[in-house]
Amino acid sequence: MVAPLITVSEALSFDEAALKAYLSDHLEGFSGDLQVRQFNAGQSNPTYQLSAGGRKYVLRKKPPGTLLPSAHAVDREYRVMDALRDTPVPVPKMLHLCTDPSVIGTDFYVMEMVEGRVFHDPSLPGLTPSERRAFYESFIKALADLHAVKPEAVGLGDFGRPEGYLSRQVARWTKQYKATETETIMAMDKLMEWLPANLPADDEAAIVHGDFRPGNAIVRDGTPEVTALLDWELCTLGHPLADLGYVCANYHADNLPTGQFKGLDFEALGIPTEQEFLELYCRYSGRENVSNHLFFVVFSFFRSAAIIQGVYKRGLDGNAASQKALKLGHLARVRAENAWRIVEQNL
């Protein structure tokens, strides 16, 4: 399914006439009456469908209101997808970046509209077992292809500091969690102590997506092939196993409404088991094996809990990108408790 389109909410509205005038001057081929609809999905950067002159575009912008430092970096999203345009990594075509907030109130960018399906449920309802298997083959290959790109070769050598990625990430999300904390979560407090003391010794680096999951992949209609990866807001240079751990967290998730593999009949559905997932990644990336992936699963739950907490706080403040934000508060606790259970049982 695709994300539903809704009338632009009052909190996320902007001057559409100003946008039309700006794009008429700055985006080649843009003309005609402009219609703006909002995608009711995603909790970070508001996303809109633009229709004009018989063409469709997608606009992503920063949310309104006071933002945490380094958050909602739409310019980084634009830059990385534009840099990856001639690589095997499937990305939409970037069309224009505007860093002048006087136009519609915040920075924004426009990209091509990629038609297809998005599966927010990783069990891929509606597909056959062979189609599910083919999707995950394509999905995992896209991740391996991303990690194989040399940052310097595509102009991203300065996109982040590859050394010390994990320690900086733990510090960053600890700081942002504390800045948006609305209640005490004991598991989160324990993770904020455990993670810095148990960082892996290796400091491997690659381009990492940061939110790599089926819900951020578009599948071409009629095939299970991944044709575009979306939501690159958290992309940077860092440890590639952070992306892998993020996906594998689905195999360890408890008490989440959607987005988990745990409890599924993998063989009947055609979905790889966690071990098969790791083996496929090794095959496509040329690795002999993956060690200590559970640390990265724990880290992904921790980071996700911090992000969800921030979304919930923005919902309380009235600045969230989706109407669902206020329903997510309990998930920060759920993800933190999932992470601490893994630490206690496996690490």
C-alpha positions as CSV (number, residue, x, y, z in Angstrom):
1,M,0.0,0.0,0.0
2,V,1.0,3.6,-0.4
3,A,0.8,6.2,2.3
4,P,-2.6,7.9,2.4
5,L,-2.9,11.4,1.1
6,I,-4.9,13.9,3.2
7,T,-5.7,17.5,3.2
8,V,-2.8,19.5,4.6
9,S,-3.2,20.0,8.3
10,E,-3.3,23.5,9.7
11,A,-0.2,22.9,11.8
12,L,1.8,21.8,8.7
13,S,0.4,24.2,6.2
14,F,2.4,26.8,4.3
15,D,2.0,29.5,1.7
16,E,1.2,27.4,-1.4
17,A,1.1,30.5,-3.7
18,A,4.6,31.4,-2.6
19,L,5.7,27.8,-3.3
20,K,4.1,27.9,-6.8
21,A,5.8,31.1,-7.7
22,Y,9.2,29.9,-6.4
23,L,9.1,26.6,-8.2
24,S,7.9,28.3,-11.5
25,D,11.2,30.2,-11.3
26,H,13.5,27.5,-10.0
27,L,12.3,24.1,-11.2
28,E,12.6,23.3,-14.8
29,G,9.4,22.2,-16.4
30,F,7.2,23.2,-13.5
31,S,4.0,24.9,-14.6
32,G,0.2,25.0,-14.2
33,D,-2.1,25.1,-11.2
34,L,-0.6,23.6,-8.0
35,Q,-2.4,21.1,-5.8
36,V,-0.8,20.1,-2.5
37,R,-1.7,17.1,-0.4
38,Q,0.0,15.7,2.7
39,F,1.2,12.2,3.1
40,N,-0.2,10.9,6.4
41,A,2.9,8.8,7.2
42,G,6.2,9.4,8.8
43,Q,6.8,11.2,12.0
44,S,9.7,13.5,11.3
45,N,9.9,15.6,8.2
46,P,6.5,16.5,6.7
47,T,6.0,15.1,3.2
48,Y,3.7,16.3,0.5
49,Q,2.5,15.4,-3.0
50,L,2.6,18.2,-5.4
51,S,0.5,18.1,-8.6
52,A,1.0,20.6,-11.4
53,G,0.8,20.6,-15.1
54,G,0.0,16.9,-15.3
55,R,3.1,16.0,-13.3
56,K,3.5,14.8,-9.7
57,Y,6.3,15.6,-7.4
58,V,7.2,15.0,-3.7
59,L,8.2,17.8,-1.3
60,R,9.9,17.2,2.0
61,K,10.4,20.0,4.5
62,K,11.5,20.6,8.0
63,P,8.6,20.7,10.5
64,P,7.6,24.1,12.0
65,G,8.6,25.2,15.5
66,T,11.7,25.1,17.5
67,L,13.9,22.1,16.5
68,L,16.7,20.3,18.2
69,P,20.2,21.0,16.8
70,S,21.1,18.8,13.8
71,A,17.6,17.3,13.6
72,H,15.4,17.3,10.4
73,A,18.3,17.9,8.1
74,V,16.5,17.9,4.7
75,D,19.6,19.3,3.0
76,R,21.5,16.1,4.0
77,E,18.7,13.9,2.7
78,Y,18.8,15.7,-0.6
79,R,22.6,15.6,-0.8
80,V,23.0,11.9,-0.2
81,M,20.2,10.8,-2.6
82,D,21.6,13.1,-5.3
83,A,25.1,11.7,-4.7
84,L,23.8,8.1,-5.1
85,R,21.9,8.8,-8.4
86,D,24.5,6.9,-10.6
87,T,25.2,4.0,-8.2
88,P,23.3,0.7,-7.9
89,V,21.5,2.0,-4.9
90,P,17.8,2.8,-5.8
91,V,16.9,6.4,-5.0
92,P,14.4,8.9,-6.4
93,K,15.7,11.6,-8.7
94,M,16.4,14.9,-6.8
95,L,15.0,18.0,-8.5
96,H,15.6,21.0,-6.3
97,L,16.8,22.0,-2.8
98,C,15.7,25.3,-1.2
99,T,17.6,26.5,1.9
100,D,15.8,29.8,2.0
101,P,13.2,29.6,4.8
102,S,11.5,32.8,3.6
103,V,9.8,30.8,0.8
104,I,7.6,28.5,2.9
105,G,8.9,28.9,6.4
106,T,11.5,26.1,6.4
107,D,14.1,24.5,4.2
108,F,12.7,22.0,1.7
109,Y,13.5,19.9,-1.3
110,V,11.5,18.5,-4.3
111,M,12.1,15.1,-5.9
112,E,10.4,12.9,-8.5
113,M,7.3,11.0,-7.5
114,V,8.2,7.3,-7.6
115,E,5.0,5.2,-8.1
116,G,4.7,1.8,-6.4
117,R,3.8,0.1,-3.2
118,V,5.2,0.5,0.3
119,F,5.0,-2.3,2.8
120,H,5.0,-0.9,6.4
121,D,4.3,-4.4,7.6
122,P,7.4,-6.6,7.0
123,S,5.3,-9.7,6.7
124,L,4.3,-8.2,3.3
125,P,0.6,-9.1,3.3
126,G,-0.8,-9.8,-0.1
127,L,2.4,-11.2,-1.6
128,T,3.1,-14.9,-2.3
129,P,6.0,-16.7,-0.5
130,S,8.2,-16.4,-3.7
131,E,7.4,-12.7,-4.0
132,R,8.3,-12.1,-0.4
133,R,11.6,-13.9,-0.8
134,A,12.3,-11.9,-4.0
135,F,11.5,-8.7,-2.1
136,Y,13.9,-9.5,0.7
137,E,16.6,-10.5,-1.7
138,S,16.3,-7.1,-3.5
139,F,16.0,-5.3,-0.2
140,I,19.1,-6.9,1.3
141,K,21.1,-6.4,-1.9
142,A,20.2,-2.7,-1.8
143,L,21.6,-2.4,1.7
144,A,24.8,-4.2,0.7
145,D,25.1,-2.0,-2.5
146,L,24.8,1.1,-0.3
147,H,27.5,-0.1,2.1
148,A,29.8,-0.9,-0.9
149,V,29.7,2.7,-2.2
150,K,32.9,4.6,-1.5
151,P,31.9,7.9,0.1
152,E,34.8,9.8,-1.6
153,A,33.8,8.4,-5.0
154,V,30.4,10.1,-4.9
155,G,31.4,13.3,-3.2
156,L,30.4,12.3,0.3
157,G,33.8,12.0,1.9
158,D,32.9,14.9,4.2
159,F,29.4,13.7,5.0
160,G,30.3,12.6,8.5
161,R,33.2,11.5,10.7
162,P,33.6,7.8,10.2
163,E,35.7,7.3,13.3
164,G,33.9,7.1,16.6
165,Y,30.5,6.8,15.0
166,L,28.9,4.6,17.6
167,S,30.2,6.6,20.6
168,R,28.9,9.8,19.0
169,Q,25.5,8.3,18.1
170,V,25.0,7.0,21.7
171,A,25.9,10.4,23.0
172,R,23.7,12.2,20.5
173,W,20.6,10.1,21.2
174,T,21.2,10.2,24.9
175,K,21.2,14.0,24.7
176,Q,18.2,14.2,22.5
177,Y,16.2,11.7,24.6
178,K,16.9,13.7,27.8
179,A,15.9,16.9,26.0
180,T,12.5,15.4,25.2
181,E,11.9,13.1,28.2
182,T,8.4,13.1,29.6
183,E,8.6,10.3,32.1
184,T,11.2,8.0,33.7
185,I,11.9,4.8,31.8
186,M,14.2,2.7,33.8
187,A,15.3,0.5,30.9
188,M,16.4,3.7,29.0
189,D,18.4,4.9,32.0
190,K,20.2,1.5,32.1
191,L,20.9,1.5,28.3
192,M,22.4,5.0,28.6
193,E,24.9,3.6,31.0
194,W,25.5,0.2,29.3
195,L,26.0,1.3,25.7
196,P,29.0,3.6,26.2
197,A,30.7,0.9,28.3
198,N,30.2,-1.8,25.7
199,L,31.0,-0.3,22.3
200,P,32.5,-2.7,19.7
201,A,36.3,-2.3,19.2
202,D,36.2,-2.2,15.4
203,D,35.5,1.2,13.8
204,E,34.4,0.1,10.4
205,A,32.8,2.8,8.2
206,A,30.5,3.2,5.2
207,I,27.5,5.2,4.1
208,V,24.7,4.2,6.5
209,H,21.0,4.9,5.8
210,G,19.9,5.1,9.4
211,D,16.3,4.0,9.0
212,F,16.6,1.0,6.7
213,R,13.3,-1.0,6.8
214,P,10.7,-2.3,4.4
215,G,8.5,0.8,5.1
216,N,11.1,3.0,3.6
217,A,11.3,1.0,0.3
218,I,9.1,1.5,-2.7
219,V,8.3,-1.6,-4.8
220,R,7.5,-1.3,-8.5
221,D,3.9,-2.4,-9.2
222,G,3.8,-5.9,-10.6
223,T,7.2,-6.9,-9.3
224,P,8.8,-7.4,-5.9
225,E,11.8,-5.3,-6.9
226,V,12.9,-2.4,-4.7
227,T,12.9,0.7,-6.9
228,A,13.5,3.5,-4.4
229,L,14.8,3.9,-0.8
230,L,13.3,6.8,1.1
231,D,13.8,8.8,4.3
232,W,17.5,9.4,4.4
233,E,17.3,12.0,7.2
234,L,19.5,9.9,9.5
235,C,22.1,9.0,6.8
236,T,25.7,9.6,7.6
237,L,29.1,7.9,7.5
238,G,29.2,5.2,10.2
239,H,29.3,1.5,11.0
240,P,27.4,-0.5,8.4
241,L,26.2,-3.0,10.9
242,A,24.1,-0.3,12.5
243,D,21.8,-0.6,9.5
244,L,21.9,-4.4,9.7
245,G,21.1,-4.4,13.4
246,Y,18.2,-2.0,12.8
247,V,16.6,-4.4,10.4
248,C,17.3,-7.4,12.6
249,A,15.6,-5.7,15.5
250,N,12.4,-6.9,13.9
251,Y,13.3,-10.4,14.8
252,H,13.5,-9.4,18.5
253,A,10.6,-7.0,18.9
254,D,7.9,-7.7,21.5
255,N,4.6,-5.9,22.1
256,L,4.8,-3.7,19.0
257,P,1.7,-3.1,16.9
258,T,3.4,-3.7,13.5
259,G,6.9,-3.9,12.1
260,Q,8.1,-7.2,13.6
261,F,9.1,-10.6,12.4
262,K,9.0,-12.4,15.7
263,G,6.4,-15.1,15.8
264,L,6.0,-15.4,12.0
265,D,6.1,-18.7,10.2
266,F,9.1,-17.8,8.1
267,E,9.1,-20.9,5.9
268,A,5.4,-20.7,5.1
269,L,5.6,-17.0,4.3
270,G,8.8,-17.1,2.4
271,I,10.5,-14.6,4.7
272,P,14.2,-15.2,5.6
273,T,14.9,-16.2,9.2
274,E,17.4,-13.9,11.0
275,Q,20.3,-16.3,10.3
276,E,19.3,-16.4,6.6
277,F,19.0,-12.6,6.6
278,L,22.6,-12.3,7.9
279,E,23.8,-14.9,5.4
280,L,22.2,-13.0,2.5
281,Y,23.8,-9.8,3.6
282,C,27.2,-11.5,3.8
283,R,26.7,-13.0,0.3
284,Y,25.9,-9.6,-1.2
285,S,28.5,-7.6,0.7
286,G,31.3,-10.1,0.4
287,R,31.7,-10.7,4.1
288,E,32.7,-14.0,5.6
289,N,30.4,-13.5,8.6
290,V,28.8,-10.9,10.9
291,S,29.8,-10.9,14.6
292,N,28.2,-9.2,17.5
293,H,25.1,-8.1,15.6
294,L,23.1,-8.2,18.8
295,F,24.9,-5.1,20.1
296,F,23.6,-3.3,17.0
297,V,20.1,-4.6,17.6
298,V,20.3,-3.2,21.1
299,F,21.6,0.1,19.8
300,S,18.9,0.3,17.2
301,F,16.1,-0.2,19.8
302,F,17.8,2.5,22.0
303,R,18.0,5.0,19.2
304,S,14.5,4.2,18.0
305,A,13.2,4.8,21.6
306,A,14.9,8.2,21.6
307,I,13.5,9.1,18.3
308,I,10.0,8.1,19.2
309,Q,10.2,10.0,22.5
310,G,11.1,13.1,20.4
311,V,8.2,12.5,18.1
312,Y,5.8,12.2,21.0
313,K,7.1,15.4,22.6
314,R,6.6,17.2,19.3
315,G,3.1,15.8,19.3
316,L,2.4,17.2,22.7
317,D,3.8,20.6,21.4
318,G,1.6,20.4,18.3
319,N,4.5,20.2,15.8
320,A,4.5,16.5,14.7
321,A,4.4,15.5,11.0
322,S,1.6,13.0,11.5
323,Q,-1.6,12.9,13.5
324,K,-0.5,9.6,15.0
325,A,2.3,11.2,17.0
326,L,0.4,11.4,20.3
327,K,-0.4,7.6,20.2
328,L,3.3,6.7,20.1
329,G,4.5,7.7,23.5
330,H,4.3,4.2,25.1
331,L,6.5,2.8,22.3
332,A,9.6,4.5,23.6
333,R,9.2,2.4,26.8
334,V,8.5,-0.8,24.8
335,R,11.6,-0.4,22.6
336,A,13.8,0.4,25.5
337,E,12.6,-2.6,27.5
338,N,13.1,-4.8,24.4
339,A,16.7,-3.6,24.2
340,W,17.4,-4.2,27.9
341,R,15.9,-7.7,27.7
342,I,18.4,-8.6,25.0
343,V,21.3,-7.3,27.1
344,E,20.2,-9.3,30.1
345,Q,19.6,-12.5,28.1
346,N,22.4,-12.5,25.5
347,L,25.1,-10.0,26.2
